[in-house]
Amino acid sequence: MNRRLLSLLSLLIVITVVPGALGQERQSAPEAGKVSIKYYSPSKKLDGKTVAKIQQQAAAGTTIPLWSYSVVAYDGKTYQGMMVGRSPFFHGHRITTIPTYLIPLKLTFADTGTVFDASVPDACAPGGVSVADVIRSSPIFQDSDFIINGVDVGSAQYLDAFQRANFWKEVSGTPYHTVFSSSPTVLPAVSVTVPAASGTTMSGNCGPFGEMDIVWWDGYLQSTIMPSLAAQGVGPANFPQFLTDSVFETDNGCCALGYHSAFMNNGTFQSYSVNAYDTSGAAGGDISVMSHEVAEWLDDPGTNNPTPAWGQEGQVYAAPPSAPACQPNLEVGDPLSPGFSTPTNPFSVTLNGNTFTLQELTFYSWYFGQSPSLGAGGGYSDNGTFIGYAKPCPPGGTN
């Protein structure tokens, strides 16, 4: 039986009917039919033996391409981790294509019989098409020209543009890319019945939305859904991205619009993500959440790349008189999660008649205090918010 090694990296939202579910992260209740965005990012450290095994698997091609880094941070300590693709520092100046599958979910909620199917046309989606079609036509998979901190990093998918900008000092002028196929394999919808004890439905502004318990769901995904997809080619050597239409995962009264995670699938490292596109109008944000989560998968596929503790930025914030909130991992979306005290600059990209919102992301150099930054334009995030590196936490903040 598969054994979960790694904790979930989740983008959380507090539902109006469960105010204060995150304790000190309480927000005022949003208007009826709306949800307010909340985030958290726990991690679990892997032992050296497991990391070495995953590195061997990547070198052998039995899991996705991964490269390892070792960096001395501003605190004088050495930090090591793994990212997806090939190293921008050493013989990595080439295109790496990550095989990926888009897997729409057809979720039937036993409490009401409501069906949420990401593979069929949805009148509340842009153009009335399916969620799978909207996402496939988005900048996650399609190229657009990106100007990052005043630097034209080229025509690219958003996550590829971010990673090029992330290490611009090393890869400028080279064909360094980490990409998905522009025509990812879209599988037939996977049908799942959500038990009444594990899920419920509510009304949004355009249509209903569903909530399902993340512990039940993620256990079912790993133990039942993943093995069932092996015959269609889904496995450790590719990146499955599960899509829901207006269905979120709950966790002690909160719910996730998306998360990324990984586990040892019959002894081999398997990463994956689950992301909702909200057509109900309850959460909104189009693909902002997906850009957050997939970027974090790219730079922290095991959810546990360590960094000096940082905090009091983005979602990692505790209001006085509480002690500062600190987080010690390389999750590139968290310091600039929208809707918190740190102002952010999202990208807005129009493709195929739709306008998509993409979250601003944090550069590698910000976490480790590299000066000058390796990032495009000498910045520490990809759209101008961070112009200096992280301060130690506590007290946290940024230079």
C-alpha angles and dihedrals in degrees: 000000000000115000119213110233103169133055125235122269102212140184103213134201128191113226117225093238091058105048119182095016091142096053109217091021091067116149131193111266114269124229119288114285092022134102126207120225120250128172141197134172118196119177139193122214117235119220118246093251092058093046090052090050092051091049090052090050092051091050090050093048095240091121132027119297110277133177129200130223137191120196136175107225131208089271091062093248126122119239125194131192148142133251133186120264127015130322117272087206102056129034089322100120097117141080118283115191115201111210107233139181126205108213116189115206125221104203121188114193112216093205094068106001089244113157123211110190119179091191100062132069114279119200089211094055122089107281090001092272128133123282089242090057093047092052094044089055093048130099089263086078107011127069125249131167111261126200106195118188089338093310122115101224091181139253107316149132109279097252091047091049090050093051093047089051090044091063099023094139088061102037106033109130093016132103092246109153137152107197149162120227109271086229103045119190108265112202126205113273117280110228119219131170111217108215117236089242091057104039148030139184130230137182122262130185097271102016143339126296130204135221124201131182109262095213092054092041099048092045090051091047093053099040102036115012099044095052090046090058096051092092088059092054101264113141148109095308091065140043115248114201114196116207130203130189106227096328119128133187119243127215118184093328095326129091140210126231087194145346142178126217145154141211140176105272104202088329097316127105111257122185126186144156136219118205136174126214104205114220094159094077091233096113109004121182096128106213098345090104093048092050088052095049100040091047088053090050088052095054100027108026094163093044091234112084102141125227136168107284112274131176153134088087130104114332093350096080136122119192117231135292084040117087114263115276113241133188127189105201141085102252102150097198100050102073090055102034105149123247098041135097096282111083113231138193112221121194119242114205127180115208132159091358095306129102115222130197117220122191121240109248136209125246126235091241092062094064097047100037098242112176120221094030120239087220130106113280090007089282131139098221132035101252106036106270099113114051096163135037130267122286118226114270122260102071092015129182129119137280 
